[in-house]
Amino acid sequence: MSPAAREADSRWIGELWQNYLNTVAANRQIPAQQVFPGAQGLLEGLTKTGGDTAKYALENKLVDALASSAEIEKALTKEFGWSKTDKNYRAISYYDYALKTPADTGDSIGVVFANGAIMDGEETQGNVGGDTTAAQIRDARLDPKVKAIVLRVNSPGGSVTASEVIRAELAAARAAGKPVVVSMGGMAASGGYWISTPANYIVANPSTLTGSIGIFGVITTVENSLDSIGVHTDGVSTSPLADVSITRALPPEAQLMMQLSIENGYKRFITLVADARHSTPE
């Protein structure tokens, strides 16, 4: 890790950690130092409790009580009653609750999720599909009952092309007169910020990792690895640009084309952000 990368990572990790300590301390109404007294302080506390982490948590007000599953069930039954049908305390699962959607009563707010790496095409599990997400935004834009759109972004970025497809559709929704709000989750970096630029408002959590306004491209080649075991490839082509292979070094012409494309995309990114945030590229 380079010194610059170490410094940058240490800074954001430190900020996340401090935000966590402050949040827990505020909710538990104890000093942040009590939440985590440092490695040595934690060891001293555990030594006093004989290594009993639960007892340590109770003594330091990190929890209110210690109880078994049976004791918790008894307390919940006393509070909410017993269901003979479910043979359990009265409760509803998250999934059942989600199915109990309210009746369609008219105007609504469209909520679209962009959760995962941004990829070209249709959505796959764990990724954001540029075409899929853009279609969802378009549906909300064309639905007269949808009066505003919230885009929930939790993404490290991804494809520039897919990001632009989503951004353009969100911009169309705003141009159509529908307010657009971007709600950032744990991360909205690079392409995650690109797709956020058309919003009327961008709202982030104190611990959101966002920004990373930059572009890069990588083509992996293995000619050196093959050379180490005595394997070589060769061939002919009508142009150096047609001679791109994982088994050979990237031709200088192809490298230059990639660099020009990346620089163009970066300028586009900077301009989008500057215009959206009423700032300058500088």
C-alpha positions in Angstrom: 0.0 0.0 0.0 1.4 3.4 -1.0 1.7 6.1 1.7 -0.9 8.2 0.0 -3.4 5.3 -0.1 -2.7 4.4 3.5 -3.3 8.0 4.6 -6.6 8.2 2.7 -7.8 4.8 4.0 -6.8 5.7 7.5 -8.7 8.9 7.3 -12.1 7.5 6.2 -11.8 4.4 8.4 -11.1 6.7 11.4 -14.1 8.9 10.6 -16.4 5.9 10.3 -15.1 4.5 13.6 -15.6 7.8 15.4 -19.1 8.1 14.0 -19.9 4.6 15.2 -18.6 5.4 18.7 -20.5 8.7 18.9 -23.7 7.1 17.7 -23.5 4.2 20.2 -22.5 6.5 23.0 -25.4 8.9 22.3 -28.0 6.1 22.2 -26.6 4.3 25.3 -26.1 7.7 27.1 -22.5 6.8 28.1 -19.2 8.4 27.1 -17.6 7.2 23.9 -14.6 6.1 25.9 -16.8 3.7 27.7 -18.0 2.1 24.4 -14.4 1.3 23.5 -11.7 2.1 26.0 -9.0 1.0 23.7 -7.5 -2.4 23.3 -5.7 -2.3 26.7 -8.7 -0.9 28.5 -10.9 -3.7 27.0 -8.5 -6.4 28.1 -8.4 -5.0 31.6 -12.2 -4.9 31.8 -12.4 -8.5 30.5 -9.8 -9.6 33.0 -12.0 -8.2 35.8 -15.0 -10.2 34.6 -13.0 -13.4 34.1 -13.3 -13.2 30.3 -17.1 -13.0 30.5 -18.0 -10.7 27.6 -21.7 -10.6 28.4 -21.0 -9.5 32.0 -18.6 -6.9 30.7 -21.2 -5.5 28.3 -23.8 -5.3 31.2 -21.4 -3.6 33.6 -20.4 -1.0 31.0 -24.1 -0.3 30.1 -23.7 -1.6 26.5 -26.8 -3.8 27.2 -29.7 -3.4 29.6 -30.0 -7.0 30.7 -28.8 -10.6 30.2 -31.5 -13.1 29.3 -31.9 -16.5 27.6 -34.1 -17.1 24.6 -36.7 -18.6 26.8 -36.7 -15.6 29.1 -37.0 -13.2 26.1 -39.9 -15.3 24.8 -41.6 -15.1 28.2 -41.3 -11.3 28.3 -42.6 -10.9 24.8 -45.5 -13.2 25.5 -46.4 -11.1 28.6 -46.2 -7.9 26.5 -48.0 -9.0 23.3 -49.9 -12.2 24.2 -49.8 -15.7 23.0 -50.9 -17.0 19.6 -52.5 -20.5 19.7 -52.3 -20.7 15.9 -48.6 -19.9 15.7 -47.7 -21.4 19.1 -45.6 -18.4 19.8 -46.0 -14.8 21.1 -48.0 -12.6 18.8 -45.7 -11.3 16.0 -45.5 -10.7 12.3 -42.5 -11.5 10.2 -40.8 -8.9 8.1 -41.9 -10.7 4.9 -45.5 -11.0 5.9 -45.5 -7.3 6.9 -44.1 -6.3 3.5 -46.9 -8.2 1.8 -49.6 -6.2 3.6 -49.3 -3.3 1.2 -51.8 -0.5 1.6 -54.6 -0.1 -0.9 -53.9 2.1 -3.9 -55.3 5.4 -2.7 -54.0 7.7 -5.4 -50.8 9.8 -5.5 -47.5 8.2 -4.4 -43.8 8.6 -4.4 -41.7 6.2 -6.6 -38.8 4.6 -4.9 -36.1 3.0 -7.0 -33.1 1.1 -5.6 -29.6 1.1 -7.1 -27.9 -1.5 -4.8 -24.6 -3.0 -6.0 -22.1 -2.5 -8.8 -23.5 -0.8 -11.8 -23.4 -3.1 -14.9 -24.5 -2.8 -18.5 -27.8 -4.3 -19.5 -30.3 -6.1 -17.3 -30.1 -6.4 -13.5 -28.5 -9.5 -12.0 -28.5 -10.6 -8.3 -26.3 -8.2 -6.3 -25.7 -5.8 -9.2 -27.4 -2.7 -10.7 -28.5 -3.2 -14.3 -28.3 0.1 -16.2 -31.2 -0.8 -18.5 -33.3 -2.3 -15.7 -32.9 0.7 -13.3 -33.5 3.2 -16.1 -36.7 1.4 -17.1 -37.9 1.6 -13.5 -37.3 5.3 -13.4 -39.0 5.7 -16.8 -42.1 3.9 -15.5 -42.2 6.3 -12.5 -41.7 9.3 -14.8 -44.6 8.2 -17.1 -47.0 7.3 -14.2 -49.2 10.3 -13.5 -49.8 9.0 -9.9 -46.1 9.2 -9.1 -45.5 12.8 -8.0 -41.8 12.4 -7.0 -39.0 9.9 -7.3 -36.5 8.8 -4.6 -33.4 7.0 -5.9 -31.7 5.0 -3.1 -28.1 4.6 -4.0 -25.8 2.1 -2.4 -23.1 1.4 -5.0 -19.3 1.6 -5.4 -19.8 2.5 -9.1 -19.2 0.5 -12.2 -19.8 0.9 -15.9 -19.7 4.4 -17.3 -22.2 3.5 -20.0 -24.7 2.0 -17.6 -24.3 4.9 -15.2 -25.0 7.4 -18.0 -28.1 5.4 -19.0 -29.5 5.7 -15.5 -28.4 9.4 -15.1 -30.1 10.4 -18.4 -33.4 8.8 -17.4 -33.3 10.5 -14.0 -32.6 13.8 -15.7 -35.6 13.2 -18.0 -37.8 12.7 -14.9 -36.6 15.9 -13.4 -37.1 17.7 -16.7 -40.7 16.4 -16.8 -41.3 18.3 -13.6 -41.0 15.5 -11.0 -38.9 16.2 -8.0 -36.0 13.8 -7.7 -34.2 13.0 -4.4 -31.2 10.8 -4.1 -30.8 9.0 -0.8 -27.3 7.7 -0.3 -26.6 4.5 1.7 -23.3 3.3 2.9 -21.6 4.0 -0.4 -22.3 6.1 -3.4 -19.0 6.4 -5.1 -17.8 6.9 -8.7 -20.7 5.7 -10.9 -22.9 5.8 -7.8 -22.3 9.6 -7.7 -22.6 9.9 -11.5 -26.2 8.6 -11.4 -27.0 11.0 -8.5 -26.1 14.2 -10.3 -29.5 15.1 -11.8 -31.3 15.1 -8.4 -32.9 18.2 -6.9 -31.5 17.1 -3.6 -28.8 14.6 -2.5 -29.0 13.3 1.0 -26.2 11.3 2.5 -25.6 9.7 5.9 -22.7 11.0 8.1 -20.9 7.7 7.4 -21.6 7.5 3.6 -18.6 7.0 1.4 -19.2 9.2 -1.6 -17.3 11.1 -4.2 -14.5 9.2 -5.9 -15.1 11.3 -9.0 -12.8 9.5 -11.4 -12.6 6.9 -14.1 -10.2 4.0 -14.9 -10.0 1.1 -17.3 -8.1 -2.1 -17.1 -7.2 -4.8 -19.6 -5.4 -7.7 -18.1 -2.7 -9.5 -20.1 -0.7 -12.6 -19.2 2.3 -12.5 -21.6 4.8 -12.3 -18.8 3.3 -15.3 -17.0 3.3 -17.3 -20.2 6.9 -16.3 -20.9 7.9 -17.7 -17.5 6.8 -21.1 -18.5 8.1 -20.9 -22.1 4.8 -20.3 -23.8 4.6 -17.6 -26.6 2.0 -16.5 -29.1 2.3 -14.7 -32.4 0.1 -13.8 -35.4 -0.7 -11.3 -38.1 -3.4 -8.7 -38.3 -4.6 -5.9 -40.6 -4.1 -3.3 -37.8 -2.4 -3.1 -34.4 -5.9 -2.4 -33.0 -7.0 -5.8 -34.3 -4.2 -7.5 -32.5 -5.5 -7.2 -29.0 -5.1 -10.5 -27.1 -4.8 -11.5 -23.5 -1.7 -13.4 -24.4 0.2 -10.4 -25.7 1.0 -6.9 -24.4 -1.6 -4.2 -25.3 -0.4 -2.4 -28.5 0.6 1.2 -27.9 -2.2 2.4 -30.3 -4.8 0.5 -28.2 -3.3 2.0 -25.0 -3.6 5.5 -26.4 -7.2 4.9 -27.5 -8.1 3.7 -24.0 -6.4 6.7 -22.4 -8.2 9.2 -24.7 -11.6 7.5 -23.9 -10.9 7.6 -20.2 -9.9 11.3 -20.3 -13.0 12.2 -22.2 -15.2 10.3 -19.7 -13.4 12.0 -16.8 -14.0 15.5 -18.3 -17.7 14.5 -18.8 -17.9 13.4 -15.2 -16.4 16.6 -13.8 -18.7 18.7 -15.9 -21.8 16.8 -14.8 -20.9 17.2 -11.1 -19.9 20.9 -11.5 -23.2 21.7 -13.3 -25.3 19.8 -10.8 -23.7 21.3 -7.7 -23.6 24.8 -9.2 -19.8 24.8 -9.1 -16.8 24.9 -11.5 -14.7 22.0 -12.7 -11.8 23.4 -10.7 
